[in-house]
Amino acid sequence: MRKMAVLVLVLAFPSLAMVHQGTNKPAGDKAAIEKAVLDAHARMTQAGSSLDADALFAFILDSDKGSIIQDGKLFKTRAEALGVVKAGFQSVARADRQYDRTYVTVLSPEAALLVASGSSSVTLGDGRTFSGPFAVSLVFVLRDGQWKVLHGHYSIPNGPS
């Protein structure tokens, strides 16, 4: 049950915060790409806060090549990960996430890497609350004028940090 709650937290609340520039693109192009990626990420965060798995996964590309990894578990397809998140959302009453660090690195005009760390808390329907640190990396790609997640990797530490 704890793993399900953590998976729900991690997939449901991508990050917002500071931006790091990291390519040789003109500053204006990089800044616009970083802003667009953070905006897409903000909409994902809102969908997660609303416990709306379908809206959250609208930002994740359909793939059968392992689009999501969670604490060492590879979800081969978007559909598999979506099913797990939907099932997890059914037992969640509230979820919150706080970010310590968030960085966007522009890889090309059509690709960017977002990495973040922070702490999350989820309250289940029965009142139990789980909290802990997390880290996430998301590869965003530009498809049909929209920034979408091609790959996400989420983890929680195994022991004290």
N, C-alpha and C positions, 0 to 999 in steps of 0.2 A: 504494500500500500504506500509506503514512504517513497519507493522508487517511482511509482505512478505519479504521486504528488509532485515530486521533483521534476519529472519529465514534463508534466503540465506546466509547471512554473517556468522552466527553461524555454520551452517552445512558445509559451504564451507571451513572454515579456522581453522582447528584444530591446536594445538600448537607445538612449538619447544622452548626449553630453558634449564633451570636447571633440574637436576634430584635429587629426594629424595629417599634414600634407606629405606625400612621399613619391612623386614621380617628376619627370622632366617636362610635363605638360605646362603650357602657359598658366599662370596663377589664376586667371579668370575662369578658364576651363576646369581646372581642378576644383576651385571653390564651388562652381555650379554643380559639378558631379557630386562632390561631398554633400552639398545641401540636398540634392535630389535623393541620394541614398539615405541620408538621415530622415528626410521627409517620408520616404517609403517605410523606413523602420519605425517611425512614429505612428504611422497608420497600423502597422503590425502590432505595435505595443497597445494601441487603443483596442484593437480586436481581441487581443489577449486579456486585457483588463475587463472587457465585456464578456469574457468566456465564450467567445464566438469562434469556434474552431474553423468553420468554413471561411469566414472573413480573414482569419489569420493565414490559412493555407492558400488563399487566393494570391498571396505574395510569394509562394513557393512553386517553382517550376515542376511540372510533372516529369518524373524520371523513373527509370527502373534500374538505375546504376548507383544506388546508394546515396540519396540526396541528404539524409540526416543520420548523424551518429550521436548517440547519447550514452555517455559513460561506458564506452566500449561496446555498445550494441549498435550494429549497423541495421538501419531500416532500409531495405533495398529499394522500396518504392515510396513515393509520396503518399499513396493510398494507405499503405501499412502504417506510416507515422501518423497520418490523419486519424485513422481508426483508434490508435492508442490515445491520442490527445482527446478525441471526442469522449471516449470511455472515461478518461481521467477527469474531464470537466464535469461529468455527471455527479461526482462526489465532492466537488469544490464549491464552497460558499463565497470565498474571497481570496484574491491573490494580489500580492504587492511585490514590487521589485525596486531596489535602490541601486544606482550605479556609482561606483568609485571612479572608474575610468572607461572611456569609450574613445576609440580612434578609428578613423577612416583613412585608408590608403588607396589612392586611385592607381589602378594597375594599367588601365588603358581607357580610351574614351567610352568603352562598353563594358568595363569590369572594375569592380572595387571590392576591397576587403574591409569588413567591419569587425573589430575585435573589442570585447568589453569584459569587465569583471565587476562584481558587486555582491549584494546579498538579496535573498528573496525570502518571502514568507507566504505560506498558503494556509488557509483555514478551511478545514473540511466541514461538511454539513453537520457532523456530529460534534463540532466545536474544537476538535483537536487542531493544533497549529504546529507546523513544521517550518523551521527557518534554517538558513545556512548560506554560505558563499557559493558563487558559481562563476564560470568563465564561459565565454561563447565566441566563436568566430563564424562569420557568415560571408560567403562569396556572393556578391550581387552582380548580375549581368543585365544589360539593357536589352529588352526584348519588346518589339513593337511599341517603342516609346515609353516603356515602363520598366522600372528597376525591380527585378525579381531575384529571389534567392535560388541560386543554382545548387549550393551546398551549405549545410549548417553543421557545426560540431559543438556540442554542449557538454560541459562536465561540471562535476562537483568534486571537491577534494576528498580523498579517502581518509584523511586524518587531519590533525590540527595544521593550520597554515602558518 
